[in-house]
Amino acid sequence: MADQVAQPTEASNTTLQIVSFNCKSIKSCSATVRDLIRQNDFVLIQEHWLFEGQLNLIGEIDANVNYAAKGVDKYDPLPPIYLPRGYGGVAIIWKMNLDSIIKTLDDGRERIQCVEVLGKDNNNLILISIYLPSTGSRDHYEEFKDTIDQLNEIVLKYQDTHYIIIGGDLNEDLGNIDRINKRKDYLEKFVKETGLKYDNEGKTFVKVNGEECSELDYFLHKLGKIKPTHKQVLNSVMNNTSDHHPIKMKILYGISNDAECKNLTKDCTNRAVKWDKVDIDLYVAITNEQSDSILNMPLETLEQATSVLEQVHGFLNDAAATCAANKPRYNAKPKLNVWSPDIKLALDEMRKYYAQWVKQGKIKDPENNIYQQRLRTKKEFRRQVRIENAKVKDTEKQRIMETRTKDTKLFHQLVKINRKNRGNAIMDLHVGDICMSGEQNVMEGFKQHFRNLATPEESTVLENRQYHQQVEYEIGLITEMVKDKNIPPATLEELQKAIKSINKGKSADIYGITVEHILHAGKNLEMLLLNLINIIFKEGKVPDMLKEGLLTPVFKNKGEKNMATNYRGITVLPVLNKVIETIVKLRINPAVLITQNVTQRGFTAGSGPANAALPVEEIYREAKDNNQEYELVLLDAKSAFDVVIHSHLMKRLYHAGIDDKHWTIIQKKLEKFQKKMLQYTCLKQLMSLPTNTPDPAINILTGILPVEAQIHLKVMTLFINVCTQPNESLEKQLARRQLCIKSMNSNSWFIQVKTIMLKYDLGNASEWLDIQMKKDELLNKAKKRYQCLLD
């Protein structure tokens, strides 16, 4: 980089993550590309195998991306009537929130795609995706030289004013000193003359037999004093079906001030904090300072604790916002989904009169001829777009009807696509016998529905009125007995253990706080939270502000979307509430487990529904062995915990041995619990695999287990879960019995496990029941053995 390009200070920089990937057909590798762009800022694509008329498929990979791309027929378009098998092509994909700092450039021909990234103080960056010719064609050397000459012109054009990063498939191994040819000599001469730098970090090309043989993918860069990270070869991407590994680099780069100014106008309420982009040291310093000032304040009553909680929520949000490196947001103008010669003519005419109107000074006079022509051409353009949209819909409907009898597979594919295009929003909601229409009424309908769910039915109480009255009387006595039984204050070790046990990466609570706000804060905040928790433990009460949760209705993916009963309520509780809950749970869990029914598997650590189903499955298999009739009756406890009377649960908890203020804290947590409606959304179904999913042979080469091995691994996962259960557990005792007395001809599930273990040489199933290893260690042992045999 020439001296005249200023170097931005490191403190003002943002980390840009750039990936280059030869995908060998973006259609078959769309899942890989989608994962890469979601985890990084830019993805440079080579060999997307799309022609110019198909480039819109790149934009369909993800709803939040934009792109610049070229097909091999960029400068010699092929007729859309017949297109050969795809090949070549380059593209650059970026996240849509970077649109305001991206400018597409026309430099280079069909093997080169360039974009300009706007930086601070006019320190702009040129990103280039390149695909150099392979040795497969007759004129490959001349084509190779021509492409490098184009690249050389681009570097010379921008090197004095821009930073430059070139990423792509060079089709030559610059690290292999034993391979010498005129193509490589020409490439090395270009790199040396232009002063470009690169790294040799590992092989990126994989042969058909799965062997990594050469390093063909590189980043060539000219970044002045900016120090990029070393090239990283992403050779563990499981869903990658290409014969190239993606490569990745990072740079610290100053984003344009213009983009930052635009970003300030956007609504950033409860915006998710990207903790990997936060200046943690600064965040710790700010939170330590704020916590230290609050620690000196009086904190002896629940009212004072509530006031302190409000301040804690405030300064945690402010500190995170101050230290976060938020990237600019930009809403690009919507693009046309259709195109035709009539639309092109209407657009050209509209632009013509718009330019004349601007030149006149944008006079909005109804008598002005140019203004009238501008309105007329704009109206005509929109009419042509509507006509073309209608034609597309009619064509789609006609195609569905025609394929219904000729090609049933295609028919169902078209119907599925048609369903996907529908929106998820609902304009009316049925709550019981009432239909509510309009956005506000729908919101109110959801509130009413979940309020009804949380209210016990009057008929249930009436049927058991006498018992219910007895329970309520007993709860009154228990409350009096436990209110003076103080509990030990929480320790710093308990607090730290509780914080670390809470899942990270979750949605923020009603106050905009996640567990990361606490996890990344300084030690002073831990002491402050410890004081707050001990006030709650001392009082035996929970502040009302910790009982407010955000509730989101989530569609169950079955039934009609406008029926309230087909939605599940997902509630996000305040983080500090979860911390208190975790500390209390760790304290009372040993007493609860003693009285818990031995057959209970739900809400039990290290267990789950599959464990509960195992004894039932064995009874069925036993009946099959003995040719006996077998009938299974199941109870559907619908919305069981939502409508349960909490006082009955509290009585059971007291008799389980929780007879101090821990009982009071749990009771107070359940009182006046409030759920605030956040939004109504529907979960989209995961996209199914494409019809050209690689066969098992390709799966093995790419490191993915074939279907049979995956089923066997799931069986072993459940068996390993049984092995790690306590010796007195029902399923472990059942396993010992069945493995001991059943022959290999039995239908027993455990005999099937035994057969699988023999097949993969995993040893004796009975010995695994006594093996002293953790669940993860046993599972890794099984996986390694599977992979070893398949290789």
KESE-816533 format. One record per residue (C-alpha): residue in three letters; x, z, y. Coordinates in pm, whole numbers, padded with zeros to 5 digits, always signed. Each point is the difference from the previous one (the first is absolute). Last residue first. Layout:
KESE-816533
ALAXZY
...
END
This chain:
KESE-816533
ASP-01280+00603-04597
LEU-00335+00113-00138
LEU+00162+00271-00213
CYS+00196+00140+00294
GLN-00300-00015+00232
TYR-00215+00206-00236
ARG+00281+00252-00062
LYS+00058+00041+00372
LYS-00371+00056+00060
ALA-00024+00266-00276
LYS+00298+00196+00137
ASN-00137-00029+00353
LEU-00330+00150-00121
LEU+00176+00291-00170
GLU+00207+00074+00311
ASP-00306-00019+00225
LYS-00194+00245-00220
LYS+00282+00254-00005
MET+00197+00063-00319
GLN+00002+00272-00262
ILE-00111-00190-00312
ASP-00253+00190-00210
LEU-00285-00254+00004
TRP+00258-00281-00010
GLU+00103+00118-00347
SER-00348-00073-00136
ALA+00019-00360+00132
ASN+00324-00070-00190
GLY+00243-00237+00170
LEU-00036-00257+00276
ASP+00095-00299-00217
TYR-00229-00237+00193
LYS-00218-00082-00303
LEU+00026+00353-00138
MET-00122+00143+00330
ILE-00291-00246+00005
THR-00103+00096-00355
LYS+00012+00373+00084
VAL-00215-00060+00307
GLN-00251-00184-00221
ILE+00011+00299-00235
PHE-00079+00221+00300
TRP-00306-00211+00079
SER-00135+00068-00349
ASN-00131-00307-00185
SER+00179+00115-00316
ASN+00205-00232-00218
MET+00328+00168+00102
SER-00123+00324-00156
LYS-00140+00295+00193
ILE+00097+00360-00083
CYS+00299+00081+00221
LEU-00040-00244+00286
GLN-00367+00097+00028
ARG+00063+00374+00003
ARG+00290-00006+00245
ALA-00189-00229+00238
LEU-00311+00221-00013
GLN+00210+00305+00090
LYS+00144-00195+00292
GLU-00346-00116+00113
LEU-00147+00351-00009
SER+00275+00166+00202
GLU+00175+00300-00162
ASN+00338-00171-00011
PRO-00011-00066+00377
GLN-00026-00370+00096
THR+00319-00211+00026
CYS-00060-00182-00330
VAL-00359-00086+00098
ASN+00122-00170+00319
ILE+00259-00184-00210
PHE-00288-00125-00219
LEU-00186-00124+00309
THR+00307-00189+00125
MET+00065-00132-00352
VAL-00342-00168-00007
LYS+00066-00147+00347
LEU+00336-00132-00124
HIS-00168-00161-00300
ILE-00242-00179+00232
GLN+00291-00119+00217
ALA+00185-00121-00310
GLU-00300-00206-00108
VAL-00042-00153+00347
PRO+00362-00113+00042
LEU+00243+00226+00190
ILE+00121-00127+00336
GLY+00377-00042+00045
THR-00011-00353+00141
LEU+00130-00154-00323
ILE-00248+00205-00206
ASN-00291-00104+00216
ILE+00109-00364-00026
ALA-00028+00024-00378
PRO-00329+00187+00029
ASP-00164-00291+00189
PRO+00021-00030+00379
THR-00331+00031+00191
ASN-00132-00351+00068
THR-00361+00113+00030
PRO+00091+00223+00293
LEU-00011+00378-00047
SER-00304+00178+00140
MET-00014+00109+00362
LEU-00069+00370+00032
GLN-00358+00070+00093
LYS-00061+00084+00363
LEU-00084+00356+00088
CYS-00302+00027+00228
THR+00006+00162+00341
TYR-00220+00230+00201
GLN+00178+00200+00266
LEU+00116+00349+00084
MET-00309+00211-00065
LYS+00076+00364+00071
LYS-00024+00240-00294
GLN-00052+00367+00079
PHE+00051+00297-00232
LYS-00220+00277+00132
GLU+00104+00237-00281
LEU+00220-00137-00278
LYS+00326+00111+00164
LYS-00153+00345+00059
GLN-00059+00043-00373
ILE+00356-00107-00087
ILE+00143+00243+00257
THR-00222+00282-00129
TRP+00114-00049-00362
HIS+00365+00005+00108
LYS-00096+00322+00179
ASP-00007+00185-00334
ASP-00187-00024-00332
ILE+00114-00329-00155
GLY-00019+00112-00364
ALA-00204-00277-00162
HIS-00309+00213+00065
TYR+00051-00058+00372
LEU+00031-00377-00050
ARG-00324-00012-00200
LYS-00186+00174+00284
MET+00153-00244+00249
LEU-00123-00293-00207
HIS-00356+00133+00001
SER+00025+00056+00377
HIS+00103-00364+00041
ILE-00331-00143-00116
VAL+00095-00334-00156
VAL-00122-00314+00180
ASP+00333-00169+00072
PHE+00173+00148-00305
ALA-00228-00168-00250
SER-00052-00334+00179
LYS-00131-00135-00334
ALA+00068+00224-00301
ASP-00060-00282-00250
LEU-00026+00183-00332
LEU+00114-00190-00309
VAL-00157-00030-00345
LEU+00210-00158-00277
GLU-00141-00099-00338
TYR+00207-00063-00315
GLU-00126-00089-00344
GLN+00263+00054-00270
ASN+00218-00256-00177
ASN+00270+00267-00054
ASP+00276-00189+00183
LYS-00249-00110+00269
ALA-00114+00360+00048
GLU+00362+00104+00047
ARG+00045-00282+00254
TYR-00299+00126+00199
ILE+00124+00360-00020
GLU+00343-00120+00114
GLU-00147-00178+00304
VAL-00191+00313+00099
PRO+00320+00207-00030
LEU+00185-00258+00223
ALA-00267-00036+00270
ALA+00101+00322+00176
ASN+00366-00105-00001
ALA-00096-00340+00147
PRO-00201+00177+00272
GLY+00307+00187+00131
SER+00282+00241-00069
GLY+00329+00109+00152
ALA-00168+00229+00251
THR-00367+00073-00073
PHE-00278-00120+00233
GLY-00175-00162-00301
ARG+00134+00099-00343
GLN-00221+00292-00104
THR+00013+00058-00377
VAL+00180+00334+00022
ASN-00265+00136+00238
GLN+00166+00156+00304
THR+00036+00380-00008
ILE+00379+00005-00028
LEU+00037-00309+00221
VAL-00182+00176+00287
ALA+00240+00297+00001
PRO+00308-00227+00006
ASN-00155-00220+00274
ILE-00063+00281+00251
ARG+00332-00009+00187
LEU+00072-00372-00021
LYS-00357-00071+00112
VAL+00031+00229+00302
ILE+00320-00171+00116
THR-00152-00346-00059
GLU-00320+00081+00191
ILE+00198+00131+00297
VAL+00206-00323+00009
LYS-00311-00216-00047
ASN-00172+00172+00295
LEU+00317-00059+00202
VAL-00036-00373-00074
PRO-00358-00019+00125
LEU-00228-00150-00269
VAL-00053-00372-00065
THR-00336-00058-00171
ILE-00086-00292-00230
GLY-00376-00043-00042
ARG-00103-00233-00280
TYR-00245-00277+00073
ASN-00255-00163-00232
THR-00264+00266+00077
ALA-00014-00125+00361
MET-00144-00335-00113
ASN+00093-00287+00236
LYS+00297-00108-00211
GLU-00216-00072-00304
GLY+00125+00110-00342
LYS+00360+00052-00108
ASN+00327-00004+00186
LYS-00017+00376+00071
PHE-00009-00060+00378
VAL+00196+00258+00198
PRO-00171+00223+00259
THR+00267+00160+00221
LEU-00016+00370+00087
LEU+00241+00161+00245
GLY+00015+00376-00044
GLU-00072+00307+00210
LYS+00058+00334-00172
LEU+00337+00064+00166
MET-00167+00012+00344
ASP-00229+00277-00129
PRO+00293+00239-00031
VAL+00039+00143-00355
LYS-00074+00367-00069
GLY+00162+00276-00208
GLU+00130+00159+00320
LYS+00346+00077-00143
PHE+00023-00326-00193
ILE-00102-00198+00310
ILE+00258+00188+00212
ASN+00252-00068-00278
ILE-00072-00372+00019
LEU+00060-00010+00375
ASN+00328+00195-00026
LEU+00123-00236-00276
LEU-00098-00299+00213
LEU+00219+00129+00285
MET+00291+00071-00235
GLU-00030-00351-00146
LEU-00017-00146+00352
ASN+00327+00173+00088
LYS+00169-00164-00298
GLY-00033-00345+00157
ALA-00254-00274-00071
HIS+00036-00275-00261
LEU-00224+00166-00260
ILE-00256+00118+00255
HIS-00081-00338+00156
GLU+00056-00155-00345
VAL-00298+00202-00131
THR-00225-00212+00221
ILE-00155+00089+00337
GLY-00235-00216+00210
TYR-00230+00295+00080
ILE-00280-00125-00228
ASP+00252-00040-00283
ALA+00255-00279-00036
SER-00016-00223-00306
LYS+00246+00054-00284
GLY+00365-00109-00033
LYS+00108+00333-00145
ASN-00169+00202-00270
ILE+00009+00377+00050
SER+00245+00183-00230
LYS+00278+00011+00262
ILE-00217+00192+00246
ALA-00111+00253-00265
LYS+00359+00067-00114
GLN+00115+00051+00359
LEU-00284+00245+00068
GLU+00057+00197-00320
GLU+00374+00026+00077
LEU-00072+00117+00356
THR-00213+00280-00141
ALA-00374+00049+00032
PRO-00111+00355+00068
PRO-00099+00209-00301
ILE-00377+00049-00036
ASN-00223+00268+00147
LYS-00289+00148-00196
ASP-00225+00118+00283
LYS-00243-00293-00011
VAL-00003-00011-00381
MET-00270+00257-00079
GLU-00236-00087+00287
THR+00003-00371-00085
ILE-00052+00079-00369
LEU-00314+00199+00080
GLY-00148-00284+00208
ILE+00093-00252-00273
GLU-00187+00217-00253
TYR-00317-00018+00207
GLU+00037-00379+00032
VAL+00050-00028-00377
GLN-00308+00211-00074
GLN-00207-00210+00238
HIS+00119-00319-00175
TYR-00093+00143-00340
GLN-00352+00081+00121
ARG-00040-00335+00174
ASN+00117-00212-00293
GLU-00268-00272+00004
LEU-00046+00050+00375
VAL+00370-00054+00075
THR+00012-00327-00195
SER-00326-00120+00157
GLU+00140+00063+00349
GLU+00283-00249-00062
PRO+00341+00130+00097
THR+00125-00148+00331
ALA+00334-00185-00006
LEU-00159-00324-00120
ASN-00267+00020+00270
ARG+00270+00028+00268
PHE+00175-00296-00162
HIS-00312-00215+00035
GLN-00088+00124+00349
LYS+00345-00078+00133
PHE-00007-00342-00165
GLY-00335-00073+00162
GLU+00132+00107+00341
MET+00280-00252-00033
VAL-00252-00266-00104
ASN-00216+00092+00299
GLN+00295-00045+00235
GLU+00090-00340-00146
GLY-00354-00140-00011
SER-00267+00036-00266
MET-00113+00303-00203
CYS-00225-00049-00303
ILE-00175+00316-00123
ASP-00114+00053-00360
GLY+00316+00186-00102
VAL+00265-00101+00251
HIS-00001-00381+00012
LEU+00259-00140+00241
ASP-00017-00298+00236
MET+00261-00206+00184
ILE+00272+00005-00266
ALA+00359-00105+00057
ASN+00204-00129-00294
GLY+00009-00362+00112
ARG-00047-00290-00240
ASN+00296-00225-00075
LYS+00071+00179-00326
ARG-00341-00097-00137
ASN+00064-00370+00061
ILE+00338+00029-00172
LYS-00169+00157-00303
VAL-00266-00272-00007
LEU+00272-00265+00014
GLN+00189+00159-00290
HIS-00323+00032-00201
PHE-00069-00373+00041
LEU+00361-00091-00080
LYS-00036+00171-00338
THR-00344-00151-00061
ASP+00125-00357+00043
LYS-00262-00275-00031
THR-00330+00188+00014
ARG+00059+00239+00289
THR+00275-00224+00137
GLU-00250-00217+00189
MET-00193+00293+00149
ILE+00316+00174+00117
ARG+00135-00323+00149
GLN-00324-00056+00188
LYS+00014+00350+00148
GLU+00360-00050+00107
THR-00074-00340+00151
ASP-00294+00145+00193
LYS+00219+00284+00129
VAL+00275-00243+00104
LYS-00250-00227+00175
ALA-00145+00296+00192
ASN+00348+00097+00116
GLU+00060-00360+00113
ILE-00320-00003+00205
ARG+00082+00339+00155
VAL+00348-00123+00098
GLN-00148-00317+00153
ARG-00246+00205+00203
ARG+00277+00227+00126
PHE+00195-00301+00125
GLU-00312-00149+00163
LYS-00069+00323+00191
LYS+00359+00012+00124
THR-00021-00366+00099
ARG-00318+00061+00203
LEU+00131+00313+00169
ARG+00323-00177+00105
GLN-00194-00308+00112
GLN-00219+00215+00227
TYR+00309+00166+00148
ILE+00159-00342+00063
ASN-00319-00127+00168
ASN-00033+00296+00239
GLU-00367+00066+00082
PRO-00012+00307-00226
ASP+00301+00141+00194
LYS+00232+00216-00205
ILE+00326-00121+00160
LYS+00293+00063-00234
GLY+00265-00100+00262
GLN-00028-00378-00021
LYS+00297-00009-00239
VAL-00181+00245-00228
TRP-00305-00230-00010
GLN+00220-00302-00074
ALA+00168+00188-00287
TYR-00342+00106-00135
TYR-00120-00362+00024
LYS+00281-00121-00227
ARG-00018+00301-00231
MET-00370-00068-00068
GLU+00070-00368-00063
ASP+00278+00079-00246
LEU-00218+00258-00176
ALA-00295-00241-00034
LEU+00228-00270-00141
LYS+00156+00243-00247
ILE-00339+00138-00104
ASP-00122-00354-00069
PRO+00315-00076-00203
SER-00073+00304-00220
TRP+00114+00360-00037
VAL-00146+00320-00143
ASN+00100+00367-00012
LEU+00092+00002+00367
LYS+00235+00279+00107
PRO-00105+00325+00162
LYS+00214+00095+00299
ALA+00273+00242-00094
ASN-00058+00371+00044
TYR+00332+00155+00092
ARG+00138+00338-00080
PRO+00345+00110+00101
LYS+00204+00216-00237
ASN-00016+00375+00022
ALA+00340+00167-00022
ALA-00124+00354-00042
CYS+00176+00285+00182
THR-00244+00050+00288
ALA-00311-00061-00213
ALA+00123+00248-00263
ALA+00071+00263+00266
ASP-00340-00046+00164
ASN-00187+00030-00330
LEU+00194+00312-00101
PHE-00046+00142+00353
GLY-00378-00025-00013
HIS-00058+00121-00355
VAL+00216+00305+00071
GLN-00186+00075+00325
GLU-00337-00009-00176
LEU+00137+00225-00275
VAL+00123+00250+00260
SER-00351+00036+00142
THR-00145+00049-00348
ALA+00265+00263-00079
GLN-00088+00186+00321
GLU-00364+00010-00110
LEU+00103+00117-00349
THR+00187+00294+00150
GLU+00364+00113+00022
LEU+00202-00282+00153
PRO+00136+00091+00344
MET+00225-00282+00138
ASN+00376+00000-00065
LEU-00043-00224-00305
ILE-00172-00255+00228
SER+00321-00074+00197
ASP+00204-00026-00321
SER-00251-00241-00153
GLN+00028-00236+00299
GLU+00381+00002-00005
ASN+00021-00040-00376
THR-00257-00282+00008
ILE+00199-00189+00265
ALA+00338+00043-00175
VAL-00141-00094-00341
TYR-00159-00317+00143
LEU+00327-00095+00172
ASP+00188+00034-00328
ILE-00274-00189-00187
ASP+00010-00310+00224
VAL-00304-00162-00161
LYS+00011-00344-00165
ASP-00010+00128-00360
TRP-00280+00228+00113
LYS-00230-00287+00086
VAL-00271+00199+00178
ALA-00355-00122-00064
ARG-00190-00055+00325
ASN-00237+00289+00064
THR-00109-00156+00331
CYS+00237-00285+00093
ASP-00237-00215+00206
LYS+00200-00291+00136
THR+00107-00034+00363
LEU+00345+00142-00066
ASN+00073-00274-00253
LYS-00004-00268+00267
CYS+00272+00189+00187
GLU+00206+00029-00317
ALA-00027-00375-00063
ASP+00119-00075+00350
ASN+00289+00246-00046
SER+00131-00217-00285
ILE+00107+00184-00317
GLY+00360+00127-00015
TYR+00153-00060-00344
LEU+00159+00222-00264
ILE+00055-00227-00300
LYS-00108+00007-00364
MET+00076-00230-00294
LYS-00184-00112-00314
ILE+00040-00240-00292
PRO-00275-00123-00235
HIS+00109-00076-00359
HIS-00024-00365-00106
ASP-00145-00139-00327
SER-00352+00061+00136
THR-00263+00202-00188
ASN+00052+00323+00199
ASN-00259+00261-00103
MET+00260+00266-00091
VAL+00217-00019+00311
SER+00317+00167-00136
ASN+00263-00252+00113
LEU-00044+00054+00374
VAL+00354-00102+00101
GLN+00100+00193+00313
LYS+00215-00165+00264
HIS+00209+00253+00185
THR-00163+00161+00301
PRO+00031-00177+00332
LYS+00243+00110+00269
ILE-00095-00127+00346
LYS+00320-00056+00197
GLY-00032-00379-00012
LEU-00282-00101-00232
LYS+00106-00329-00159
HIS-00157-00010-00343
LEU+00000-00185-00330
PHE-00235+00175-00245
TYR+00042-00127-00352
ASP-00169-00122-00319
LEU+00204-00193-00260
GLU+00182+00279-00184
SER+00049-00110-00362
CYS-00078+00069-00368
GLU-00257+00274-00050
GLU-00106-00046-00364
GLY-00374-00004-00078
ASN+00010-00281-00255
VAL-00138-00247+00257
LYS+00292+00079+00231
VAL-00024+00246+00289
PHE+00132-00056+00353
THR+00076+00288+00239
LYS+00336+00128-00124
GLY+00151+00285+00197
GLU+00109+00128+00342
ASN+00206-00276+00159
ASP-00054+00049+00372
TYR-00015-00246+00292
LYS+00149-00077+00341
LEU-00033-00305+00223
GLY+00292-00098+00223
THR-00128-00356+00060
GLU+00318-00169-00127
LYS+00033+00230-00305
VAL-00362-00035-00116
PHE+00008-00382+00044
LYS+00329-00028-00193
GLU-00143+00218-00278
LEU-00302-00234-00030
TYR+00213-00316-00010
ASP+00233+00153-00260
LYS-00300+00108-00211
ARG-00141-00352-00006
LYS+00347-00148-00066
ASN+00048+00204-00316
ILE+00187+00311-00115
ARG-00141+00264-00237
ASP+00264+00254-00100
ILE-00025+00187+00331
ASN-00363+00096-00070
GLY-00110+00204+00300
LEU-00137-00292+00203
ASP-00231-00100-00287
GLU-00175-00320+00115
ASN-00372-00082+00003
LEU-00026+00136+00358
ASP-00334+00174-00065
GLY-00105+00175+00318
GLY+00069+00212+00302
ILE+00156-00093+00333
ILE+00019+00276+00262
ILE+00106-00083+00357
TYR+00030+00213+00316
HIS-00075-00207+00305
THR+00150-00137+00323
ASP+00344-00138-00087
GLN-00084-00076-00366
TYR-00324-00187+00073
LYS+00084-00373+00016
LEU+00318+00024-00208
VAL-00193+00176-00279
ILE-00281-00259+00011
GLU+00243-00293-00008
ASN+00183+00155-00297
LEU-00328+00038-00189
GLN-00075-00369+00045
ASP+00352-00082-00123
ILE-00058+00230-00298
THR-00317-00195-00087
ASP+00180-00334+00028
LYS+00289+00121-00217
PHE-00234+00106-00282
GLU-00199-00324+00024
GLU+00325-00197-00034
TYR+00104+00217-00296
HIS-00340-00011-00171
ASP-00026-00380+00001
ARG-00065-00033-00375
SER-00226+00305-00021
GLY+00042+00317-00210
THR+00298+00152+00181
SER-00217+00232+00207
PRO-00087-00065+00365
LEU+00034+00286+00255
TYR-00311+00210+00072
ILE+00010+00170+00339
SER-00199+00271+00178
ILE+00133+00059+00351
LEU-00058+00302+00225
ILE+00125-00031+00359
LEU+00021+00329+00192
ASN-00047+00059+00373
ASN+00200+00226+00230
ASN-00214-00082+00308
ASP+00031+00357+00133
LYS-00189+00129-00302
GLY-00066-00238-00288
LEU-00226-00297-00073
VAL+00018-00125-00359
GLU+00045-00379-00019
VAL-00113-00189-00309
CYS+00170-00269-00207
GLN-00093-00191-00317
ILE+00256-00228-00168
ARG-00040-00226-00305
GLU-00270-00222+00158
ARG+00201-00082+00313
GLY+00186+00219+00243
ASP-00103+00150+00335
ASP-00373+00012+00079
LEU-00009+00370+00097
THR-00279+00256-00056
LYS-00005+00288+00252
ILE-00044+00357-00119
ILE-00013+00306+00230
SER-00379+00018+00048
ASP-00067-00081-00364
LEU+00179+00312-00126
ASN-00326+00183-00087
MET-00079-00293-00231
LYS+00274+00091-00246
TRP+00244-00282-00060
ILE+00037-00301-00228
ILE+00272-00266+00037
ALA-00040-00321-00197
VAL+00187-00268-00194
GLY-00108-00290-00223
GLY+00123-00132-00332
TYR-00227-00120-00280
GLY-00369-00042-00083
ARG-00127-00220-00282
PRO-00131-00326+00143
LEU-00281-00025+00257
TYR-00282-00251-00022
ILE-00283-00042+00248
PRO+00182+00218+00256
PRO+00216-00292+00112
LEU+00368+00101+00025
PRO+00150+00066+00343
ASP+00349-00132+00077
TYR+00149+00238+00260
LYS-00138+00324-00147
ASP-00026-00145-00352
VAL+00239+00259-00147
GLY-00222+00272+00143
LYS+00089+00205+00306
ALA-00098+00355+00090
ALA-00056+00251+00280
TYR-00192+00312-00097
ASN-00244+00276+00086
VAL-00088+00312-00195
ASN-00268+00270+00003
ALA-00266-00155-00228
ASP+00247-00047-00285
ILE+00091-00294-00225
GLU-00266-00214+00169
GLY+00233-00104+00282
ILE+00229-00171-00251
LEU-00296-00198-00136
ASN-00030-00165+00346
LEU+00310-00202-00093
GLN-00204-00226-00231
GLY-00037-00313+00215
GLU+00372+00001+00078
PHE+00099+00009-00367
LEU+00064+00324-00186
TRP+00278+00071-00251
HIS+00101+00333+00163
GLU+00359-00099-00070
GLN+00171+00235+00249
ILE-00161+00294+00179
LEU+00146+00226+00270
VAL-00196+00329-00001
PHE-00012+00199+00323
ASP-00106+00357+00085
ASN+00029+00175-00337
GLN-00208+00203-00247
ARG-00328-00191+00042
ILE+00192-00329+00015
LEU+00173+00069-00333
ASP-00314+00113-00183
ARG-00191-00312+00108
VAL+00294-00224-00097
THR+00004+00152-00349
ALA-00377-00036-00043
SER+00013-00361+00127
CYS+00263-00104-00257
SER-00213-00247-00197
LYS-00140-00162+00314
ILE+00322+00041+00198
SER+00169-00242-00236
LYS+00371+00052-00084
CYS+00027+00322+00207
ASN+00342-00050+00156
PHE+00001+00329+00192
SER+00163+00127+00321
VAL-00092+00347+00128
ILE+00039+00147+00350
GLN-00056+00361+00103
LEU+00019+00057+00377
THR+00098+00351+00106
THR-00098+00062+00362
ASN+00251+00058+00278
SER-00024+00205+00319
ALA+00238+00274-00116
GLU+00254-00258-00116
THR+00054-00137+00350
PRO-00051-00371+00044
GLN+00309-00225+00001
ALA+00005-00254+00282
VAL+00051-00369-00080
GLN+00263-00131+00244
ASP+00280+00100-00234
ALA-00081-00273-00252
MET-00142+00090-00337
END
